[in-house]
Amino acid sequence: MKLQVPRAYNFNAGPSALPLSVLEKAQAELIDFRGTGMSVMELSHRSRTYEEVHNQAINSLKDLLSIPDSYEILFLQGGASLQFSMIPMNFLKSGKKAGYVMTGSWSEKAFSEAKLFGDVFHAASTKDGNYRGIPKVDHLKYDVDDAYLHLTSNNTIYGTQWKDFPDSGDVPLIADMSSDILSKPIDVNKFSLIYAGAQKNLGPSGVTVVIIRKDLLEQANTSIPTMLKYSTHAKNNSLYNTPPTFGIYMLGEVLNWVRELGGLTAISQRNEQKAKFIYDAIDSSNDFYAGHAEKDCRSLMNITFNLKTAELEKKFLEQAKQEGFVGVNGHRSIGGCRVSSYNAVPLEACQAFSEFMIDFQTKNS
Ligand code: PMP
């Protein structure tokens, strides 16, 4: 099954595939955006036309994720990685400690960064099992007066995903949702802060979305640089300084596309179908392909697996590349194979890849 030429079968882990219709709309509007005689990139961020784009993106996100009025939606820069520092800077108070659930490399990075600012601990870890799993929500260890509890909802490198989230009571729950935000409906009310770099499900790199509960904002440390305070951006509708205007425009268009597809329930059904193509090829392979994640916490966004020998894996990856499948190599830190099937990856791409997997197995067993 072929995609519309010249689009690639793009399984990149991020930046990753964007919806074709969004790219076409951006292309059509590039030279003259809504009669302004300029592109969105050339508009003043203080202009009314840009402000409409900005507010429309905020409102669409609010609608799609059913975000209550008690939250602020912020568009920041510095990627999810800057959030690793901003969170402890703002919310890790002296005398308090923060719990981190360790489920992969991104949790480790978030933890190391927080350690620079205060007292942190592992609320649970699946490192001993080579990050194949996610801890059970009732196995997390933390105290009622902790500053916050941090988790990574989808582990982009290891290919695991939380299926349900803890109810952390009065302890603010903070989630790095960089690689699965908007892939399914979630109950935002469980979280005090959600953050995500845009470059997987939301749009191009350069925008970081933060959804933060207003009462948490009020408790933040004050003696930190202006740009690193969430309150600065909240007070200024993310227009304290020049925001990444083109990225925010693209985000708004991606959100429109999600809505047109039927919203998060429809997109999550589509994501399940897509991932099933590939997990089925793994499960019916008689161990020719070995999935990395434990079955009950398999990611629908990043599907990770290995072949029996390094030679066979190399041959598989080379042939995948020749067949036009892009980005199937595992992350440089762990190797193996990884198919990232984010929202904008079409069903046909996953189907074509599963057919390739079955064919490769037939020819090489
Ligand atoms: N968290 C997760 C789960 C990620 O997948 C990534 C990037 N792949 C990051 C954080 C870091 O994001 P950024 O490059 O936007 O800083």
Boltz pocket constraint, residues with backbone or C-beta under 6 A from the ligand:
constraints:
  - pocket:
      binder: B
      contacts: [[A, 13], [A, 14], [A, 78], [A, 79], [A, 80], [A, 81], [A, 82], [A, 106], [A, 152], [A, 154], [A, 155], [A, 156], [A, 157], [A, 176], [A, 177], [A, 178], [A, 179], [A, 197], [A, 198]]
      max_distance: 6.0
